[in-house]
Amino acid sequence: MDRECCHITKTTERPAKEYKSLINRLNRIEGQIRGIRKMVENDAYCADILTQSAAVTAAMNAFNKELLSNHIHSCVVRDIKNGKTEVVDELTALIQKLMK
């Protein structure tokens, strides 16, 4: 059974390079979050914490952009080629969520 995205199982098998890149980004973000927690625990200055929080937001946005691009180039293209044009509605809804 095909386990790629946009099917009943809703999973995606990623190429090793893509997987590693996404995991590396998430690991960096996780480290940033731990750093912010330590700053709060150590009573760091609010503006410094907010600066780090903004950096996490930017890192999450970069993660989302990379994942969205990968999704469009793989799952969306494949589904359109297979005549599953409802993926365009799914993509539109997804982009709207990301833009909130």
Secondary structure as GFF3:
##gff-version 3
##sequence-region A 1 100
A	DSSP	alpha_helix	16	41	.	.	.	ID=ss1
A	DSSP	alpha_helix	46	71	.	.	.	ID=ss2
A	DSSP	pi_helix	72	76	.	.	.	ID=ss3
A	DSSP	alpha_helix	77	81	.	.	.	ID=ss4
A	DSSP	alpha_helix	86	98	.	.	.	ID=ss5
###
